[in-house]
């Protein structure tokens, strides 16, 4: 591995002994790029499969990618991986974050941080002037994310970048989040692991002039101009729920999205973005006559306490249904269930969950586990709340609508939002075209072209059939592993270069050119996809070693096979592209069990996995330079 694009070292921190060391990035980056790929390999190497989420042996792995620190490519994102308690079975999980913290880590001289052990007292890590220093954080324990960042910036300087957890993670709420500067947040159940280790924050002071070198800066500049030109040619406005405050793009973004910042509560900055901004809108409208301040308050509360809004949204829905059915009462729960939608309700709910007070201790495990504890028919209401995973995460892009998403939900250890965006972005633009929105141009013909170039076949553009969906799933999955290892934003990448003078651009064309210009390594689309496939097989091996039952574990929530689709949030009538560009509706659709099993067969063939078990084959693992992984799986009867 060249030194270009990388800081060259990963900080190793042992919280038990308070000691630090270094892992050379070169040992991992050649085969796994960075980000999720390197984090997964570190996890494989150092976390024993039987480790529980809150055990001392569990590790927190924070990684940037080779693009971190290079602006104009939307590539300054960063990844956190660990074993999470959130799902039905504790397993490997991941979070993808934006803002500027990841770039500052690279500017501070590190590609990542590998954290082991546990501290006896609350601590925070301070990286500055080439030093890594553990400091007492007892005075920060119990503070919200916003308070913690404010205190540390006041002490260390306004130019510090801070990662922190809130009270929910301190109390090891299963779906608590990690929060960072510029309102970046990471889900996947990793917040409680920080809390279990008493790691309150990581603060960085660094000089942006200490950015990594590019192997070919002139080529990189040409590519930056090309990316900007393509983004301009293919520009279409992002749909926004409300224009609140000011647009606030992540550091190094080429485009910007609907991410906004606004002032509230004495002038503090808060974010308004995507699902997290509107998760309480529907109940608030029903109760508070469309009082915008109530649902904004809800978003601020989850950010401050550190709760995942993707779990909170269906949890609120489920609580309302349980109350209406007489399963839960206000006396039993200590919650004002008759006031769902009010400020009082959401304030009480967030506090009780975050502090694990009373019934909040049950809810802190997530809706699915809470329903299993409560019983009394509450389990049957899970589907009506739109929960799509055993970690109680909501179904954003329903697999009954786009069948390729079924395999993504079934084979990933958590809600695979970075993969779901692959189909969501073009389908939303197609719907804009269908509705004749201003500047919309993504027609049915262009949609089929995108499916062929980015999902493997034009058949994937026909939402009425299972044809082409296994190939689309595998292609989207492998590309996502590449994307999360470089790491680039899935609101920007891949570019669907519809209006482009270069007709040879396909999936990973620009990504491979950019990577080569930065690192000096000769990469093309095929070599990047080989890395994506390698990471896919490595993650499969990790999950199998942790108890994932192979083919039997690749399943969906039962209701997705049984209950007809009523609507999706972006189309109340489930309008979708059909055969030959015909407009169809997926309303009333279910996932056919038999056809889904056939889809799995096709997917396993494409992966060169065993059809009966869903296990990787030794031959495929060795082909992907994962011989060490193959040996371990073979010894445990998990490879054929």
N, C-alpha and C positions, 0 to 999 in steps of 0.2 A: 504494500500500500504506500502511495506517495504521501507526503506531508500536506499536500494541497487539499483544502476543504475541511481539514480536520485539525483540532487542537492537538491531537495525538495521545491524549490520556483521559482516563475515566477515574474520577476520585473514588476511592474505596473508604467508606466510613463505618467503623464498628462502634455502635452506640453503647454497647455493654462496657467496653474498655475505654471508650473515648479516644480511640486511635484512628489514624488515617494512613492510607497508602495509595498506590496508583496501579491501575490495570492499563497496559498499553492498548490503545484502540486498534492498532494494527492486527492484534490477535483475533479480532472479530469482524472488522469492517470489510475486508476483502470478500468474504462470502455472504455477509448480511447487511452491507451498506451502513446502517445506523438505525436510529429510532427503534421501531418495533422489532425489526429483525435482530439487531444486536441485543436488545433487551430480552427477547425470547431465548437467545442462545445463552446469555448469562444466567437466565432463570433455569434453563435446562442443566447447566453445569453446576449450579450452586444451591438450588432449592430441592431438598429431598421430596419425593412425591407424596409421602405420608405427612408432610408438614401441614399443620393447620394454620389458618389465616393469622391468628393472634399468637402463634408460637414465636419464640425468639429466633428460630432458624429461618422464618420467612424473611424475604428480602424486599426492599423497595428499589426499583431500578428506574432511574430517570435518564432518558437519552435524547439528544438532539440528532440531527442528520447532517450530511455533508453540505446541504444548502443553508443551514442555519447561519445567520450572520451576513448572508448575501441578500441584499434588498432587491426589490423589483420582480421577484418571482413568487411571492406568497409562499415562501419556503422556510419561514422562521418558526415553525411549529415544533412541538416537543412531545415526548411520549413518557407515560409512567406505566410500569407493569409490576404486578405483584400477585400473590394469591389472595382472592377476595372471598369474604363470607357471604356475599350478596345472593348468590345463586342457590338452587336446591342442593347442589353438591359444591362444596368449596373448591374453587378451581382458579387456574391462571386467568387473569383479567387484564384489561388495558384501558388507558384513557389517553385522549389526544387533545392537547391544549394549544391555545394561540397566545395573543398578547406579545410581550417582548421578553419575558423571563428566559425563554430558551436561548434567544440570541445573546442575552447578557451572560448566560452560562458559558457559551462559546467564547465570547469576548474576555471572560474571566480566566480562560485557559483550559477549560474542560469540555469534553464531548458529552460527558454524562456523570452521574453520581450513582454508586452502588452502595446501598445502605443495609447493614446487617445489625443483629443484636437488638437490645432494648436498653433504654435509659431508666434509671431509678427515679429521676426527677424530670419535670418538663424542661426541654432544652430547645434551642434553635441553633442552626448552623449558619455561620457568617463567613462568606467567601470574599476576600478582599486582598489586594496587593500580593497576589500569589499565595496567600495563606488560607487555610481552612481552620476555623475556630469554633468550638462548641461553647455556647453560652447558656447560662441559667435562664429559663423562660417561665419560671414559676409566677412571676408577676403578670405574664400574658395569659396564663391558663384561665379559662373561663371567659375570655374576651371573644367577641365576634371576629369574623374575618376582617371586616372593615376597620374595627378598632385596632386589631393587631397590626395591620399594615400601616395605619396612621401613626401608631406609637413607634414602630421600628423606623419609619421614614423620618420621623421627628428626631430620633436618636442618631441615625446613621447618615442622614442626608436625603433630600428629596429625590436625588438621582438613583437611589437604591431600588432594586427590583426585589419583590418579596413574594414567596410562595407561603401560604399559611393554611391552617385548618381552623374551623369554628367549633363551637360547643358540641355540635352533633357528632363530629369525628372524635373529639375528646372522649365522648361517652360511647364510642364505638357503635353508633347507629349504622346498621348494615349498608344503607344507601346514602351515607354521607359523602361529601365531595371534598376535593382539593381545590383551593382557590388561589389566584395569583394576580399580579399587577395587571392593570388594564382589564380587570373583570374576567380574566380567563378562568374557566372551571373545568374540572375533570371528573367524570362519573365512573361507573363500573365497580363501585364498592371499594375504592382504594383509600378513601378518607379514614375509615376506621383502622386501617393498618398503621397509618401515621399516628393515630390516637393511641393504639396499643403500645407503640414504641415511645410514646411521650415526645414525639418530634413535632413541635408546634409550628415551626417555620424554617424556611431557608432563605436567607437574604444575600443578595449579591451586589457588590459595587465593582463596576468594570468600566473600561474606556472603550467606547464603540470604535475608536481608531485601531484597536487591537483586533481587527477583523481578520479572519483567515485569508490566506493567499489563494488565488485561482491559478491553475496551471496555464491557462490561455486567456488572459483578461480581455484581449481584443475580441476573441470569438465570443466570450461571455457578454461583452457589451453589444455585439451584433445580435445575439440571441435575445437580450433584454429588449432591444428595439423591436425585434420581430414579435416577441410576445406582446408588447404594448400595441403594436400595429394590429395584430390578430384580435386582441381584446377589443380594440376600438371598432374594427370592422364587424365583429360579431356581438357588439354590445346590445343588451336588452335590459330595461330597468328591472330591478328586483322588486317582487311584490312586497309591500310593507303593510303591516296591520295598522300602524299609526306612525306619523312622522313626529316623533318625540325627541326633543333635544337636538343634538348634532350628530352627524355621522362620525363614527370612530372606528376606523379600520385597524386591524392588527398591524404590528410592526413589520415592515417589509412587504406589505401587500401591494400588488399591481393594480388591484381593482376596487376593493371595498365591497361590502354587501349591505345588508339592512341593519348591521350592527350599529347601535346608537348609544350615546351617553347622555345622561340628563342629571340635573341637580335636584336634590330633595333633602329633607331632614337637616336643615341648617347648612346647605350648600355642598354636602358631600356628593361625589359622583357615583352614579349607579348605571348599570347597563340595561338596555332594552333590546332584546335579541331573540328572534326565533321562538321556539316553543316555551322557553323559560319566561318570556315576557307575558305570555297570554295563557298560562296553564290554569289560571283561576278566573278567566274571563267569563266562561259560561255560567258557573254558579254565581259569580258576582252580578252578572246581568239579571239573573232571575231574582236575586234577593235585593240588590241595591239599585235597581233601575238604571243599569248601565253606568254605574259610578266608576269611572276610570281609576280613581285613586285607590280603590279597594284592590283591584287586581295588580296594580303597580306595587302596592304595599306587599302583597303576597310574594311577588317576585323578589322584592328587596329582602324580605324575611328569610326566604330560602337561601339567598346568597349570603346573608350575614351569618346565619346559623350553620350554613353549609349542608343543605339538603338537596338531593337530586329532584328537580321539578318533573323529570320524566317518570319518576316513581310517585311523586306527590299527586300529579294530575289524576291518574286512575284510582289512587288511594282515596281521594276526596269523593270521587264518583261512587266508589264501592261503599264507603261509609254512608253516603246518602241512600243508597239502595238498601243497605242492611237496616237502616233506621226506618225507612218506609215500609219494609217487610216485617218489622217488629222483632228483628233478630238482635239488634243492639238498641240500648236505651241511653239516655243522657245520664241517668243515675249510675249505670254500670261503667260507662266510659269516662265520665267526668268531662265530656265534651258538649258544647251547645249545639247538638246535631240539628235541632230545629232552626238553627240560624246559619246553615251552610250557605256560603256566599257572602257572609258579613265579615267585617274586619275582626270582630271579636272571635269568630270561629277560627279563622286562619291563624290569628295570633296565639290562641290557646292550643291549637293543634301543633303548630311548629314548636312551641315551647315544650309541650309535654313529650313530643317525640325526641327532640334534641337533648332534653335533660333526662329522658327515660322516666318521667314521672307517671306513676299509676298505669293506666291503660296505654300510655305512650310507650311503655317498655315492651308491650306486645307489638304495637305498630312499628317500632324501631327495627323489627326484623323483616319488614316489607309485607305487602298485602297478601301474597301467596302463603307465606309462612304464618301470618296472623290468622288467615282464614282456616288454616289447618289446625291451629290452636283453639280457635273459637268454635268451629264446627257449626252445628245447628242450621245447616243449609247455606251458610255464608260462602262456601266454596263455589256454589252454583252461580253466584253473582259475579265471579271473577271475569267471565267472558263478556258480560254486559258492560264492564268497566273498560274493556279494550286493552287488557293486559296480554302481552305477547311472549313473555319469557318467564322462567321460573324465578328470575330476580325481580319480578313485579314491574318490569319496564313496559311502557305503553307501546302499542302497535302503531307506528308512524306511517309506514308504507306497507299496507296490509298484503300478505302473500296471496290472499284470495283475489286481489286486484292484479298484481304482477307476479306470476307464478315463479319466476326466477328467484324472487325474494324468499320463497319457501325454503329453498336449500340454504340460503344465507342464514336465516333464523335457525334452521335445524342443526347446522354444523358449527356455528360460532358459539363461543362460551358466554357471550353477552349480546345485548342488542347491537347489531352491527351497523350503526348509523352511518359510518364512513362509506360503507358499501351500498347502503340503501340510497344514499344521495346520487349514486351513479345513474340510477334510473329516474329518480325524482326530478333532477334538474332538467333533463330533456323533456320529460312528460309535462312538466309545468309550462315549459316554453311552447310545447305543442298545443296545450290547452289555450294558451294566450293567442296563438295563431288561429285556433278554431273559433275563438270568441272575437277575432279581428281587433285585438288590442293594438295600441300604438306601438310601432317599431317591431312588432312580432313577425317573424319570418320562418320559424321552424315548422315547415309543412309536413304532411304525411310522407312525402317523398324524401325529404331531408331526414326525417325520423328513421326511415328504413336504412338510409345511408349510414347514419350514426350507429344503428344496431349492427350493421355489417362490419364497420370499422372498429367499433369499441366493445361489442359484445360477442363477436364471433360469427354472426350470421344475420341476414335480413329477417329470418324466421322469428328471431327474438322480438321483432317489432310488432308481431301479431299477438295481441293479448288474449285472443280467443283460444289458443292452443298451447299444449305442452311442448311442442316442437321448438327446438333451439334454446330451451330455457336452461338445460343442464350446462350447455356450453357457455351460455351467458353468465351463469352463476360462477363457474370456474374462472372465466376470464375476468369478471368483475372482482372476484376474490383475490386472484393473483395480482391484479393491478393495484388493488387496495393495499396489499402488503408492500408493494413497491412504493406507493405513495406515502405510506406511513413510516417508511424507512428512510426516505430522502430528506425531510418530511415536507410535503406540500399540502396545501389546503384543498379539501374536496369541494369547497364552494367555488373554486377557481379551476381546479384540474379534475379530469382532463379537459383541455380546450376542445370544444367541438368546432373545428375550424371550417365552418360552412363557407364563409366568404374569405377564401385564402388564395393567393396567387400560386402557392405551392400545393399542388394536388397530391403530392406523395406523402403528406402528413397523415399519420394514422396514430393509433393508441401507442404511446411511449416514444414517438419520434422525437418530439421536442424535449421530453424528459431525459432521454438518453444523450442527446446533444449537450444539454445543459450540464448533466453529470460529468460528461467527458471533458467539457471546457473547464470545469472546476477542479476535478481530480487528476486529469491527465490520463486517465485510464480509457482505453478504446471500448466504448459501449455502443450497442445498437439495441433496437427494440427486443430482439430475441434474447440477448444476454441479460437484460433487465427482467424479462419475464421468467427466465430461469431462476433468478434470485427470488422472485415472487413465489414461484412454485416450491423452491427450497424452504422458504419461511412457512408456507402452507403445510408442508409435510412435517416440519419441526413442531409447529403448533399442534398438529394432530397427535404427534408422539407425546408431547407434554400432557395433553388432555387424556390420552389413553393411560398413561402411567398414573394419572391422578384418579382413575376410576371411571372415566367416560366409557360406556359400554359399546363403543363402536357403532355399528349399524343400528342397534337398538336404541342408542342414545340420540341418533340423528332423527329427531321427531319434532312435531309441532304441538302446541296446546290443542287439546281435543276439540275445542269449539270451532277451530278453523276448518276442521273436516265436517262439522255437523251443522253449524249455524250460518245461514245465508248472509252474505255481505250486504249491509244496508247502505253505507255511504263511506266515503273517504274524505278527509278534511279539505282536500283541494277540489273535490267534485262531489256534490251531494247526490248526483245520479250515477256516479262511477263511470263516467264517459272515458273511453279508451280507444286506441287505434286497433283496428281489426285487420282481416285479410285484404290485401290489395289497397290499403289506405282507407278502407271503409270504417266509418265511425260506429262503434259498438258500445254497449254498457255491460260492465261486470257486476252490476247490481243483482243480488240473488245468488251469486257464485259461491261455491265452497271449494276447498282443495279435495280432490278425489283421492281417497286413501290408496287405492290400487295404482292409479296413475302416478301418485307421488312415489310409491315404491319403485315403479319403473323409472321414474326420473332419477331416483337415487342410484339405480343400476347404471344408468347412462353416465351419471356424474362420477361414480367409482371407476368406470372404464376410462373416462377421460383423465382421471387422476392416476390410473394404473394401480388402484387399490383392489383388495380382494372383495368380490361381490357379496359373498356370504357374511363376512364379518365387518367389512368396512375398514379393515386394517391396512396400513401401507405394506407394500412388498419390499423385501430386502433389495431386490434388483433396482427398483425405483429410487430407494434411499441412497444406494451406492452410486447410482447414476448422478444424483444430485449432490455428491460429495458429503453425504451424511452417514458414512460408514460407522462412526462411533454411535450414532443414534440407532442405526439398524441392529448393532450388536446388543444393545440394551433391550430393545423391543423384542428381539428374538429370544433372549434369555428369559423374558417374562411372558413368552407366548403371545405377543401382541403384534407380530409381523409374520408374514408368510413368504 
